[in-house]
Amino acid sequence: MKRLIILIIFISSQLVVAQNEFIEVKEFLSKIENSDSLLIKLNRHKFKNGSFDFSYSEFSRKIDFGYLQHRISVGKDFYPDFKLNFFSKDGVIKFGWISKYDGGEEKLSESENFKENQIDFRNYLNQHNAFYGSNLSLNEFTNQIITEYVVAFGCGYSGNYLSKENYQTQEYIDQKDIKSLKKLLTSFSPELQTLGAIGLIQLKSNDGNKIIRHLKNRNSVLFSCRGCSLSHDETFIQRIGLYE
């Protein structure tokens, strides 16, 4: 019983430390205005629980309406502790989120704004819905920014791996479900847009041609898989070229 009590106290104390660190990092990030300086300041700063072993940019990619989308991993030891997702325009951070990362489960858990600008956030969403003819809600938009989707057909050592989104896309293709593929194409996430474009191209559908041309001109970097490797080294044009 004594050992159990000690274990409970230890686990509770670790949870408190982790939560305090989350709050401290969030408050630190909230004071940074320039997108180019965020990573530099993060690497130099000494937090109460010590510096992080690593912080690196996963991508800074062009999206719509003059914005860039950024994702940064921050952590100690092997797995990231936090993921940062934020938008910038003209070098200024407009809005962003910090999310806890569960290394064991390899997924995000708690997410909170570290930079909040409701006017710019809603303006971007309204522009997106008007441009693409979509009807994304605030929650859907936020989830698509934070979630790490992957374009992965025939990935992994066996060549048979499909992510959840890729599996669903393949079902849409098999069912010739143009409507669902068009909905993917009008998503915010460049990965989901790519999956929608792939499906429409494979079905030789002309629906969405105007959007696909726009996405080619934008040519965002993607989180994708080729062979056994997951990376952000591929662009929209490179992936779509495999199906045209």
C-alpha positions as a Markdown table, in Angstrom:
| # | Residue | x | y | z |
|---|---|---|---|---|
| 1 | Met | 0.0 | 0.0 | 0.0 |
| 2 | Lys | 2.8 | 2.4 | 0.9 |
| 3 | Arg | 4.5 | 1.8 | -2.5 |
| 4 | Leu | 1.2 | 2.4 | -4.3 |
| 5 | Ile | 0.7 | 5.7 | -2.4 |
| 6 | Ile | 4.3 | 6.8 | -3.3 |
| 7 | Leu | 3.6 | 5.8 | -7.0 |
| 8 | Ile | 0.4 | 7.8 | -7.1 |
| 9 | Ile | 2.1 | 10.9 | -5.5 |
| 10 | Phe | 5.0 | 10.6 | -8.0 |
| 11 | Ile | 2.6 | 10.3 | -11.0 |
| 12 | Ser | 0.5 | 13.2 | -9.7 |
| 13 | Ser | 3.6 | 15.4 | -9.3 |
| 14 | Gln | 4.8 | 14.6 | -12.8 |
| 15 | Leu | 1.4 | 15.6 | -14.2 |
| 16 | Val | 1.5 | 18.9 | -12.4 |
| 17 | Val | 5.0 | 19.5 | -13.7 |
| 18 | Ala | 3.9 | 18.8 | -17.3 |
| 19 | Gln | 0.9 | 21.0 | -17.0 |
| 20 | Asn | 2.9 | 23.9 | -15.5 |
| 21 | Glu | 5.4 | 23.5 | -18.4 |
| 22 | Phe | 2.5 | 23.6 | -20.9 |
| 23 | Ile | 1.3 | 26.8 | -19.4 |
| 24 | Glu | 4.8 | 28.3 | -19.2 |
| 25 | Val | 5.5 | 27.6 | -22.9 |
| 26 | Lys | 2.1 | 28.9 | -24.0 |
| 27 | Glu | 2.7 | 32.2 | -22.2 |
| 28 | Phe | 6.2 | 32.5 | -23.6 |
| 29 | Leu | 4.9 | 31.9 | -27.2 |
| 30 | Ser | 2.0 | 34.4 | -26.7 |
| 31 | Lys | 4.6 | 37.3 | -26.5 |
| 32 | Ile | 6.3 | 36.5 | -29.8 |
| 33 | Glu | 5.1 | 38.5 | -32.8 |
| 34 | Asn | 7.6 | 37.6 | -35.6 |
| 35 | Ser | 7.2 | 34.2 | -37.2 |
| 36 | Asp | 10.9 | 34.0 | -38.2 |
| 37 | Ser | 12.1 | 34.6 | -34.6 |
| 38 | Leu | 9.9 | 32.1 | -32.9 |
| 39 | Leu | 12.1 | 29.1 | -33.4 |
| 40 | Ile | 15.3 | 31.0 | -32.5 |
| 41 | Lys | 13.8 | 32.4 | -29.3 |
| 42 | Leu | 12.4 | 29.0 | -28.4 |
| 43 | Asn | 15.8 | 27.3 | -28.8 |
| 44 | Arg | 17.5 | 30.0 | -26.6 |
| 45 | His | 15.0 | 30.3 | -23.8 |
| 46 | Lys | 15.6 | 28.6 | -20.4 |
| 47 | Phe | 12.4 | 27.4 | -19.0 |
| 48 | Lys | 11.9 | 26.5 | -15.3 |
| 49 | Asn | 12.1 | 22.8 | -16.1 |
| 50 | Gly | 15.1 | 23.3 | -18.3 |
| 51 | Ser | 15.7 | 23.8 | -22.0 |
| 52 | Phe | 14.2 | 21.5 | -24.6 |
| 53 | Asp | 16.5 | 19.0 | -26.3 |
| 54 | Phe | 15.1 | 19.9 | -29.7 |
| 55 | Ser | 12.8 | 22.2 | -31.5 |
| 56 | Tyr | 12.6 | 22.2 | -35.3 |
| 57 | Ser | 10.3 | 23.3 | -38.1 |
| 58 | Glu | 8.4 | 20.5 | -39.8 |
| 59 | Phe | 7.2 | 22.9 | -42.5 |
| 60 | Ser | 6.4 | 26.5 | -43.4 |
| 61 | Arg | 4.1 | 26.3 | -46.4 |
| 62 | Lys | 2.2 | 28.6 | -48.6 |
| 63 | Ile | -1.6 | 28.4 | -48.2 |
| 64 | Asp | -4.2 | 30.9 | -49.4 |
| 65 | Phe | -4.8 | 34.7 | -49.1 |
| 66 | Gly | -1.1 | 35.6 | -48.5 |
| 67 | Tyr | -0.7 | 33.4 | -45.4 |
| 68 | Leu | 1.8 | 30.8 | -44.5 |
| 69 | Gln | 1.1 | 27.8 | -42.3 |
| 70 | His | 3.8 | 26.6 | -39.9 |
| 71 | Arg | 4.3 | 23.5 | -37.7 |
| 72 | Ile | 7.0 | 23.2 | -35.1 |
| 73 | Ser | 7.9 | 20.2 | -32.9 |
| 74 | Val | 9.3 | 20.8 | -29.4 |
| 75 | Gly | 10.5 | 18.2 | -27.0 |
| 76 | Lys | 13.0 | 16.3 | -24.8 |
| 77 | Asp | 14.5 | 12.8 | -25.4 |
| 78 | Phe | 13.0 | 11.0 | -28.4 |
| 79 | Tyr | 9.4 | 12.2 | -28.8 |
| 80 | Pro | 8.1 | 15.7 | -29.1 |
| 81 | Asp | 6.3 | 17.1 | -26.0 |
| 82 | Phe | 4.5 | 19.8 | -27.9 |
| 83 | Lys | 3.4 | 20.6 | -31.5 |
| 84 | Leu | 2.9 | 24.3 | -32.5 |
| 85 | Asn | 0.6 | 25.1 | -35.4 |
| 86 | Phe | 0.2 | 28.7 | -36.5 |
| 87 | Phe | -0.5 | 31.1 | -39.4 |
| 88 | Ser | 1.6 | 34.1 | -40.3 |
| 89 | Lys | 1.2 | 36.9 | -42.8 |
| 90 | Asp | 3.9 | 39.3 | -43.8 |
| 91 | Gly | 6.1 | 37.8 | -41.1 |
| 92 | Val | 3.6 | 38.4 | -38.3 |
| 93 | Ile | 2.0 | 35.5 | -36.3 |
| 94 | Lys | -1.7 | 35.9 | -36.6 |
| 95 | Phe | -3.1 | 33.0 | -34.7 |
| 96 | Gly | -1.8 | 29.7 | -33.4 |
| 97 | Trp | -2.2 | 26.7 | -31.1 |
| 98 | Ile | 0.1 | 24.6 | -28.8 |
| 99 | Ser | -0.8 | 21.0 | -28.5 |
| 100 | Lys | 0.5 | 18.3 | -26.1 |
| 101 | Tyr | 1.9 | 15.3 | -27.9 |
| 102 | Asp | 1.5 | 11.8 | -26.5 |
| 103 | Gly | 4.6 | 10.0 | -27.8 |
| 104 | Gly | 3.3 | 6.5 | -26.7 |
| 105 | Glu | 0.1 | 6.9 | -28.6 |
| 106 | Glu | 1.7 | 9.1 | -31.3 |
| 107 | Lys | -1.2 | 11.6 | -31.2 |
| 108 | Leu | -2.1 | 15.1 | -30.0 |
| 109 | Ser | -4.1 | 15.6 | -26.9 |
| 110 | Glu | -4.9 | 18.9 | -25.3 |
| 111 | Ser | -4.7 | 22.0 | -27.5 |
| 112 | Glu | -5.0 | 25.7 | -26.6 |
| 113 | Asn | -4.5 | 29.0 | -28.4 |
| 114 | Phe | -1.1 | 30.6 | -27.8 |
| 115 | Lys | -2.0 | 33.5 | -30.2 |
| 116 | Glu | -5.6 | 34.4 | -30.7 |
| 117 | Asn | -7.0 | 36.8 | -33.2 |
| 118 | Gln | -10.6 | 36.1 | -33.8 |
| 119 | Ile | -11.0 | 38.7 | -36.5 |
| 120 | Asp | -8.2 | 37.3 | -38.7 |
| 121 | Phe | -9.2 | 33.8 | -37.9 |
| 122 | Arg | -12.9 | 34.3 | -38.9 |
| 123 | Asn | -11.9 | 36.3 | -42.0 |
| 124 | Tyr | -9.7 | 33.5 | -43.2 |
| 125 | Leu | -12.4 | 31.0 | -42.7 |
| 126 | Asn | -15.0 | 33.2 | -44.5 |
| 127 | Gln | -12.6 | 33.7 | -47.4 |
| 128 | His | -11.9 | 30.0 | -47.6 |
| 129 | Asn | -15.6 | 29.1 | -47.6 |
| 130 | Ala | -16.4 | 31.7 | -50.2 |
| 131 | Phe | -13.5 | 30.8 | -52.5 |
| 132 | Tyr | -14.0 | 27.0 | -52.4 |
| 133 | Gly | -17.8 | 27.0 | -52.0 |
| 134 | Ser | -17.4 | 25.0 | -48.8 |
| 135 | Asn | -19.2 | 25.3 | -45.4 |
| 136 | Leu | -16.4 | 24.6 | -42.9 |
| 137 | Ser | -17.3 | 25.4 | -39.3 |
| 138 | Leu | -14.9 | 27.0 | -36.8 |
| 139 | Asn | -14.3 | 23.7 | -35.1 |
| 140 | Glu | -13.7 | 21.9 | -38.4 |
| 141 | Phe | -11.3 | 24.5 | -39.6 |
| 142 | Thr | -9.4 | 24.4 | -36.3 |
| 143 | Asn | -9.2 | 20.6 | -36.3 |
| 144 | Gln | -7.9 | 20.5 | -39.9 |
| 145 | Ile | -5.1 | 23.0 | -38.9 |
| 146 | Ile | -4.0 | 21.0 | -35.9 |
| 147 | Thr | -4.5 | 17.4 | -37.2 |
| 148 | Glu | -1.5 | 15.8 | -38.9 |
| 149 | Tyr | -3.0 | 14.2 | -42.0 |
| 150 | Val | -0.8 | 12.2 | -44.4 |
| 151 | Val | -1.1 | 11.4 | -48.1 |
| 152 | Ala | -0.1 | 7.7 | -48.1 |
| 153 | Phe | -1.3 | 5.2 | -50.7 |
| 154 | Gly | 0.8 | 2.0 | -50.6 |
| 155 | Cys | 3.1 | 3.1 | -47.9 |
| 156 | Gly | 5.2 | 1.1 | -45.4 |
| 157 | Tyr | 7.5 | -1.9 | -45.7 |
| 158 | Ser | 4.8 | -4.1 | -47.2 |
| 159 | Gly | 3.5 | -1.3 | -49.5 |
| 160 | Asn | 0.0 | -1.9 | -48.2 |
| 161 | Tyr | -0.3 | 0.8 | -45.5 |
| 162 | Leu | -3.2 | 3.3 | -45.8 |
| 163 | Ser | -3.9 | 6.0 | -43.3 |
| 164 | Lys | -7.5 | 6.4 | -42.2 |
| 165 | Glu | -8.1 | 9.3 | -44.6 |
| 166 | Asn | -6.5 | 7.5 | -47.5 |
| 167 | Tyr | -8.6 | 4.4 | -46.8 |
| 168 | Gln | -11.7 | 6.5 | -46.8 |
| 169 | Thr | -10.6 | 8.2 | -50.1 |
| 170 | Gln | -10.1 | 4.8 | -51.7 |
| 171 | Glu | -13.6 | 3.8 | -50.7 |
| 172 | Tyr | -14.9 | 7.0 | -52.3 |
| 173 | Ile | -13.0 | 6.2 | -55.5 |
| 174 | Asp | -14.3 | 2.6 | -55.5 |
| 175 | Gln | -17.9 | 3.9 | -55.0 |
| 176 | Lys | -17.4 | 6.7 | -57.6 |
| 177 | Asp | -18.5 | 9.1 | -54.9 |
| 178 | Ile | -17.8 | 12.4 | -56.6 |
| 179 | Lys | -19.6 | 14.4 | -54.0 |
| 180 | Ser | -17.4 | 13.2 | -51.1 |
| 181 | Leu | -14.2 | 13.6 | -53.1 |
| 182 | Lys | -15.3 | 17.2 | -54.0 |
| 183 | Lys | -15.8 | 17.9 | -50.3 |
| 184 | Leu | -12.2 | 16.7 | -49.6 |
| 185 | Leu | -11.0 | 19.0 | -52.3 |
| 186 | Thr | -12.6 | 22.0 | -50.6 |
| 187 | Ser | -11.1 | 21.2 | -47.2 |
| 188 | Phe | -8.6 | 23.5 | -45.6 |
| 189 | Ser | -5.9 | 20.8 | -45.1 |
| 190 | Pro | -3.6 | 20.6 | -48.2 |
| 191 | Glu | -3.3 | 16.9 | -47.5 |
| 192 | Leu | -7.1 | 16.3 | -47.6 |
| 193 | Gln | -7.3 | 18.6 | -50.7 |
| 194 | Thr | -4.7 | 16.4 | -52.4 |
| 195 | Leu | -6.6 | 13.2 | -51.6 |
| 196 | Gly | -9.8 | 14.8 | -53.1 |
| 197 | Ala | -7.8 | 15.8 | -56.2 |
| 198 | Ile | -6.3 | 12.3 | -56.6 |
| 199 | Gly | -9.8 | 10.7 | -56.4 |
| 200 | Leu | -11.3 | 13.1 | -59.0 |
| 201 | Ile | -8.4 | 12.6 | -61.3 |
| 202 | Gln | -8.6 | 8.8 | -61.1 |
| 203 | Leu | -12.3 | 8.9 | -61.9 |
| 204 | Lys | -11.6 | 11.3 | -64.8 |
| 205 | Ser | -14.1 | 13.7 | -63.4 |
| 206 | Asn | -14.0 | 17.4 | -64.5 |
| 207 | Asp | -15.6 | 18.5 | -61.2 |
| 208 | Gly | -13.0 | 20.5 | -59.3 |
| 209 | Asn | -10.7 | 21.3 | -62.2 |
| 210 | Lys | -10.7 | 25.0 | -61.4 |
| 211 | Ile | -9.7 | 24.3 | -57.8 |
| 212 | Ile | -7.0 | 21.7 | -58.8 |
| 213 | Arg | -5.5 | 24.4 | -61.1 |
| 214 | His | -5.4 | 26.8 | -58.2 |
| 215 | Leu | -3.8 | 24.2 | -56.0 |
| 216 | Lys | -1.1 | 23.5 | -58.6 |
| 217 | Asn | -0.3 | 27.3 | -58.7 |
| 218 | Arg | -0.1 | 27.4 | -54.9 |
| 219 | Asn | 1.9 | 24.1 | -54.9 |
| 220 | Ser | 1.9 | 23.6 | -51.1 |
| 221 | Val | 4.4 | 21.2 | -49.4 |
| 222 | Leu | 2.6 | 18.0 | -48.2 |
| 223 | Phe | 3.1 | 15.5 | -45.3 |
| 224 | Ser | 3.3 | 12.4 | -47.4 |
| 225 | Cys | 4.7 | 8.9 | -47.6 |
| 226 | Arg | 6.8 | 7.3 | -50.4 |
| 227 | Gly | 8.1 | 3.8 | -49.8 |
| 228 | Cys | 8.8 | 3.6 | -46.1 |
| 229 | Ser | 9.5 | 7.3 | -45.5 |
| 230 | Leu | 7.2 | 10.0 | -44.0 |
| 231 | Ser | 8.3 | 13.5 | -44.8 |
| 232 | His | 7.4 | 17.0 | -45.9 |
| 233 | Asp | 9.6 | 16.8 | -49.0 |
| 234 | Glu | 6.9 | 16.5 | -51.6 |
| 235 | Thr | 4.7 | 19.2 | -53.2 |
| 236 | Phe | 1.2 | 19.0 | -54.5 |
| 237 | Ile | 2.3 | 19.0 | -58.1 |
| 238 | Gln | 4.8 | 16.1 | -57.5 |
| 239 | Arg | 2.1 | 14.0 | -55.9 |
| 240 | Ile | -0.6 | 14.8 | -58.4 |
| 241 | Gly | 1.8 | 14.1 | -61.2 |
| 242 | Leu | 1.7 | 10.4 | -60.2 |
| 243 | Tyr | -2.0 | 10.2 | -61.2 |
| 244 | Glu | -2.3 | 12.4 | -64.2 |
